[in-house]
Amino acid sequence: MIETNIDIVKKGLGKRYRAEKRFRIYGVCAIAASLIFLAFLFISIGTNGYTAFQQTFIRLSIYFDPEILGDTTHRESLASANFPAIVKQSLLKMFPEVQSRGEKKQLTSLISSGASYYIRDMFVEDPNLIGNTVQVWIPADDDVDMLIKGHTERGVEEAERRLNNKQLGWIEKLERDGNIEKRFNTIFFTAGDSREPELAGIWGAASGSFFTMIVTLLLSFPIGVAAAIYLEEFAKKNRWTDIIEVNINNLAAVPSIVFGLLGLAVFLNFFGMPRSAPLVGGLVMTLMTLPVIIIASRAALKSVPPSIREAALGVGASQMQMVFHHVLPLALPGMLTGAIIGMARALGETAPLLMIGMVAFIVDVPSGFTDPATALPVQIFLWADSPERGFLEKTSAAIMVLLTFLIAMNALAVILRKKFEKRW
């Protein structure tokens, strides 16, 4: 019996169907594995970082003693006012049994080292507090904060804790009297960096990232779109444009640290621009983002059907009118998507900023483009290298904030594309 082609095909159908089924299973397994690892990453960051959104505070009855503070009639004299003494005095009144110098030092160590500045700021806002007693919630030291949050076990041996048994007894007395509690950590969102974990915040780094992104957006988007329009619509196809296109594609794949080295050599060493400034950071991020925006913008221009161009030219429009009145509005959603994705990549970059000095320890919140500043990814890098347990949760919390911004920017890109996209 002669075997026909149909018989041969039927014999192989079962094998082909099994192969396709296996391929689908492999794909589903790969997607499931990636989702599991992603969920593990998010859960790990969340479990380590959610406690940073709360801070332990201790309530003190602060008496603004005029004898201790001295002359406070002038703002200049506040620098020499003894605010730490009135904080110490208030704490010692709560524990009159503490007499020795060593015990006093251990007791006052339960309060954050920045408590005096906290009280000073209160007095600056309301000088009428002099001679009055006010109930004030003061940030606790990071060791106390870790204990209250459960990161430090109370039942272990004293040698294995950073707080001794006497300090633990004082904390338990504060808990019984209702003078210690966890509150929403506004310091994390309103303060700059600090050597003390309980006083460190992301506002300085977030402000630096904001100013850097403003410079990047104002430079990279118009320059990138203009370059894409010229290369796609006006430039003649020759050897020079081919070289430019190849270099643009290559620059999009260059490691980001190379752009940092370029910024160090050109902007800092050659032009002498201020070190660790958002202006320089924005220029470096512009160089890194430009290839991405140009490639995305050119792809958006190519997606516009040739019939749109032909129709515009057919009714008498010039090439300039055809591009800006007809092609560009249709390509704009894709350009915006590429720009936002490029900006999201720039927001999460660390290596280029390290090369231009934005890794410096900056306490003050920047108020302009030339003020010393750091960026949110760099702040995460600095905190991750700190040995204190308090900075571990701050690192994870800052990562959560950064991921929120990145997800929001990518969601904005999708929304803008859906809103302005036109189908033909």
C-alpha positions as a printed Julia matrix, in Angstrom:
424×3 Matrix{Float64}:
  0.0    0.0    0.0
  1.38   3.34  -1.05
  1.52   5.92   1.75
  0.15   9.25   0.64
  1.19  12.72   1.8
 -2.0   13.01   3.85
 -1.14   9.82   5.75
  2.34  11.14   6.48
  0.91  14.45   7.75
 -1.63  12.67   9.98
  1.1   10.55  11.55
  3.06  13.66  12.49
  0.08  15.61  13.83
  0.14  13.97  17.25
  3.82  14.69  17.7
  3.34  18.31  16.62
  0.4   18.81  18.99
  2.39  17.38  21.9
  5.32  19.66  21.08
  3.04  22.71  20.97
  1.46  21.69  24.28
  4.88  21.33  25.89
  5.88  24.74  24.55
  2.78  26.34  26.07
  3.5   24.65  29.39
  7.08  25.91  29.33
  5.83  29.44  28.66
  3.3   29.3   31.49
  5.97  27.94  33.86
  8.37  30.71  32.88
  5.73  33.39  33.51
  4.73  31.79  36.82
  8.38  31.62  37.95
  8.96  35.28  37.06
  5.81  36.3   38.96
  6.89  34.26  41.99
 10.34  35.88  42.05
  8.78  39.33  41.57
  6.33  38.7   44.41
  9.19  37.47  46.6
 11.12  40.67  45.85
  8.17  42.94  46.66
  7.29  40.98  49.82
 10.91  41.11  50.99
 11.12  44.87  50.45
  7.7   45.45  52.01
  8.31  43.39  55.14
 11.62  45.15  55.76
 10.43  48.64  54.93
  6.85  49.11  56.12
  7.94  49.74  59.72
  9.92  52.81  58.55
  6.63  54.62  58.01
  6.18  54.64  61.78
  8.47  56.26  64.35
  8.71  55.86  68.12
  8.15  59.05  70.14
  8.56  59.77  73.86
  6.34  62.35  75.59
  8.16  64.86  77.77
  6.95  67.8   79.84
  9.3   70.48  78.57
  9.7   73.52  80.81
 11.23  76.4   78.86
 13.27  77.61  81.82
 14.44  81.21  81.19
 17.38  80.69  83.56
 18.71  77.78  81.53
 17.98  79.22  78.09
 19.38  82.64  78.92
 18.86  85.55  76.54
 16.48  84.5   73.75
 15.32  87.92  72.63
 17.49  87.84  69.51
 17.57  85.12  66.89
 21.39  85.14  66.98
 21.39  84.2   70.67
 19.35  81.05  70.04
 22.47  79.33  68.72
 24.01  79.46  72.2
 20.79  78.68  74.1
 21.04  75.49  76.14
 18.1   73.54  74.7
 19.73  70.13  75.42
 19.71  71.02  79.13
 15.95  71.57  79.29
 15.35  68.25  77.48
 17.66  66.47  79.92
 16.0   68.2   82.87
 12.55  67.1   81.73
 13.64  63.48  81.32
 15.36  63.37  84.73
 12.19  64.64  86.42
 10.4   61.55  85.15
 13.05  59.31  86.74
 14.15  60.99  89.98
 15.86  57.79  91.16
 18.54  58.24  88.51
 21.45  59.98  90.26
 24.8   58.75  88.99
 26.46  60.34  86.0
 26.61  57.05  84.11
 22.9   56.34  84.61
 22.01  59.88  83.54
 23.97  59.37  80.33
 22.21  56.05  79.7
 18.81  57.63  80.37
 19.33  60.6   78.06
 20.56  58.23  75.33
 16.96  56.99  75.01
 16.12  60.33  73.39
 17.24  61.17  69.88
 20.31  63.38  69.64
 18.23  65.76  67.53
 15.66  66.38  70.29
 17.2   69.72  71.23
 16.9   70.95  67.63
 13.27  69.81  67.64
 12.63  71.91  70.77
 14.56  74.86  69.35
 12.41  74.88  66.21
  9.3   74.89  68.39
 10.61  77.89  70.32
 11.55  79.76  67.14
  7.97  79.37  65.88
  6.49  80.51  69.21
  8.84  82.55  71.47
  5.99  82.94  73.97
  6.76  79.43  75.22
  9.45  80.89  77.5
  8.51  80.19  81.14
  5.79  77.7   80.17
  5.54  73.9   80.35
  4.45  72.06  77.22
  3.79  68.39  76.53
  5.99  67.47  73.59
  6.46  64.19  71.72
 10.2   63.79  71.06
 11.7   61.24  68.62
 13.26  58.32  70.46
 16.73  56.98  69.73
 16.94  54.4   66.94
 17.81  51.61  69.41
 14.59  52.34  71.31
 12.71  52.54  68.03
 13.98  49.12  66.95
 12.99  47.66  70.33
  9.45  49.06  70.24
  8.98  47.88  66.65
 10.05  44.35  67.59
 13.28  44.24  65.59
 15.2   43.78  68.86
 14.16  40.94  71.18
 13.73  41.82  74.85
 14.19  38.31  76.21
 17.73  37.75  75.01
 20.8   38.17  77.18
 21.88  41.72  78.01
 25.16  41.28  76.14
 23.24  40.55  72.95
 21.21  43.77  73.16
 22.29  47.35  72.54
 20.08  48.41  75.46
 20.99  47.22  78.94
 18.53  46.01  81.59
 18.24  49.43  83.27
 17.37  51.11  79.98
 14.88  48.32  79.27
 13.24  48.95  82.66
 12.96  52.68  81.96
 11.36  51.97  78.58
  8.84  49.61  80.17
  7.95  52.31  82.72
  7.39  54.8   79.88
  5.12  52.24  78.2
  3.1   51.69  81.37
  2.63  55.44  81.84
  1.6   55.93  78.2
  4.58  58.17  77.5
  5.95  56.2   74.57
  4.15  55.23  71.38
  4.52  54.73  67.63
  3.28  57.45  65.32
  3.29  58.12  61.6
  6.84  59.0   60.61
  6.55  62.46  59.09
 10.32  62.91  59.54
 10.95  60.31  56.84
  9.1   62.43  54.27
 10.09  65.93  55.42
 13.76  65.72  56.48
 17.06  65.38  54.68
 19.77  62.86  55.35
 21.25  62.38  58.81
 23.84  60.29  60.62
 21.1   59.23  63.02
 18.56  56.76  61.55
 15.62  58.24  63.47
 16.28  61.7   61.97
 17.01  60.63  58.38
 14.49  61.38  55.63
 14.14  61.27  51.87
 12.97  64.82  51.22
 16.45  66.1   50.37
 17.12  63.23  47.98
 13.63  63.49  46.46
 14.15  67.22  45.87
 17.5   66.51  44.22
 15.87  63.92  41.97
 13.08  66.36  41.12
 15.47  69.14  40.06
 17.59  66.64  38.11
 14.54  65.29  36.26
 13.35  68.82  35.43
 16.67  69.61  33.76
 16.64  66.26  31.98
 13.1   66.7   30.66
 13.59  70.29  29.5
 16.68  69.33  27.51
 16.21  65.74  26.37
 12.61  65.84  25.11
 12.77  68.84  22.7
 16.28  67.93  21.49
 15.38  64.25  21.06
 12.13  64.96  19.22
 13.81  67.54  16.96
 16.62  65.11  16.13
 14.13  62.34  15.37
 12.04  64.58  13.1
 15.09  65.73  11.19
 16.53  62.24  10.71
 13.21  60.69   9.75
 11.55  63.41   7.7
 14.16  65.82   6.35
 17.64  64.25   6.3
 18.78  62.6    3.1
 19.69  58.95   3.27
 23.45  58.84   2.79
 26.6   57.62   4.5
 26.59  60.39   7.12
 23.04  59.78   8.28
 23.78  56.05   8.39
 26.76  56.73  10.66
 24.6   58.95  12.89
 21.9   56.28  13.16
 24.43  53.59  14.03
 25.97  55.79  16.72
 22.58  56.63  18.21
 21.7   52.94  18.41
 25.08  52.18  19.98
 24.75  54.98  22.53
 21.44  53.54  23.7
 23.31  50.38  24.74
 26.32  52.06  26.35
 26.65  51.38  30.13
 25.34  54.31  32.13
 28.59  54.79  34.04
 30.27  55.85  30.77
 27.97  58.87  30.66
 29.02  59.64  34.23
 32.67  59.58  33.18
 31.82  61.87  30.27
 30.05  64.3   32.61
 33.01  64.22  35.01
 35.47  65.01  32.22
 33.4   67.62  30.35
 31.03  69.36  32.75
 33.14  69.28  35.92
 36.77  69.24  34.82
 36.5   71.23  31.57
 33.64  73.66  32.18
 34.13  73.84  35.97
 30.45  73.44  36.82
 29.43  72.92  40.49
 30.02  69.44  41.81
 27.12  67.37  43.18
 24.53  69.75  41.67
 21.21  68.76  40.05
 22.14  70.89  37.04
 25.13  68.68  36.24
 23.14  65.57  37.07
 20.43  66.66  34.65
 22.97  67.27  31.88
 24.47  63.81  32.36
 21.01  62.2   32.42
 20.14  64.13  29.26
 23.08  62.54  27.44
 21.96  59.12  28.65
 18.27  59.62  27.84
 18.62  61.25  24.41
 19.28  58.02  22.42
 16.24  56.34  23.96
 13.97  59.28  23.14
 15.33  59.62  19.6
 14.82  55.92  18.85
 11.3   55.91  20.33
 10.37  59.13  18.49
 11.63  57.8   15.17
  9.63  54.6   15.68
  6.54  56.71  16.39
  7.08  58.73  13.2
  7.54  55.55  11.16
  4.25  54.19  12.47
  2.3   57.02  10.81
  0.94  55.64   7.48
  2.48  57.1    4.29
 -1.04  57.94   3.12
 -1.19  60.73   5.72
  1.92  62.34   4.24
  0.74  61.85   0.66
 -2.69  63.31   1.41
 -1.18  66.39   3.08
  1.23  66.99   0.2
 -1.57  66.34  -2.28
 -3.69  69.22  -0.97
 -0.78  71.65  -1.25
  0.88  71.49   2.17
  4.62  72.06   2.35
  6.86  69.41   3.85
  7.15  71.46   7.04
  3.36  71.8    7.29
  2.91  68.12   6.53
  5.24  67.13   9.37
  4.07  69.53  12.08
  0.35  69.68  11.24
 -0.34  66.06  10.34
  2.47  63.61  11.16
  3.67  64.97  14.48
  0.24  65.04  16.22
 -0.28  61.38  15.27
  3.21  60.38  16.43
  3.08  62.39  19.67
  1.64  59.57  21.87
  4.54  57.29  20.98
  7.01  60.11  21.57
  5.55  60.84  25.0
  5.71  57.15  25.87
  9.37  56.97  24.9
 10.17  60.15  26.81
  8.47  58.97  30.01
 10.15  55.56  29.82
 13.5   57.28  29.3
 12.83  59.56  32.26
 11.87  56.58  34.4
 15.17  54.94  33.51
 17.03  58.13  34.4
 15.18  58.38  37.73
 16.44  54.96  38.79
 20.07  55.42  37.69
 22.84  55.63  40.26
 26.19  55.04  38.51
 26.35  58.3   36.47
 25.5   60.37  39.54
 28.22  58.71  41.6
 30.82  59.86  39.07
 29.82  63.53  39.3
 29.87  63.65  43.11
 26.17  63.31  43.95
 27.15  60.6   46.43
 28.13  63.25  49.0
 26.48  63.36  52.42
 23.99  66.23  52.05
 21.95  67.23  55.12
 20.27  70.37  53.78
 17.36  70.17  51.36
 18.36  71.75  48.0
 16.4   74.82  46.98
 17.74  75.25  43.44
 19.46  73.62  40.49
 22.97  74.54  41.62
 22.69  73.63  45.32
 24.56  70.54  46.52
 22.19  67.58  46.41
 21.9   63.87  46.09
 19.29  61.7   44.35
 16.91  59.05  45.62
 18.78  56.04  44.14
 22.05  57.38  45.53
 20.42  57.89  48.93
 19.33  54.26  48.88
 22.9   53.26  48.01
 24.27  55.27  50.96
 21.76  53.89  53.47
 22.3   50.31  52.31
 25.97  50.67  53.21
 25.2   51.83  56.78
 25.61  49.29  59.61
 22.72  50.52  61.81
 19.56  48.42  61.82
 17.47  51.59  61.54
 18.91  52.36  58.11
 17.93  48.9   56.84
 14.22  49.66  57.12
 14.81  53.16  55.75
 16.55  51.62  52.72
 13.61  49.33  52.0
 11.11  52.15  52.55
 13.01  54.42  50.14
 13.01  51.6   47.57
  9.24  51.35  47.98
  8.9   55.1   47.35
 11.18  54.9   44.29
  9.25  51.93  42.89
  6.01  53.85  43.41
  7.35  56.74  41.33
  8.6   54.37  38.6
  5.31  52.48  38.42
  3.4   55.79  38.35
  5.55  57.08  35.49
  5.08  53.91  33.46
  1.34  53.99  34.15
  1.29  57.62  33.01
  2.97  56.58  29.76
  0.28  53.97  29.14
 -2.54  56.41  29.99
 -1.17  59.14  27.71
 -0.74  56.67  24.88
 -4.32  55.43  25.23
 -5.67  58.98  25.55
 -3.96  60.52  22.51
 -3.64  57.46  20.32
 -5.61  57.63  17.06
 -6.44  54.59  14.99
 -6.75  54.57  11.25
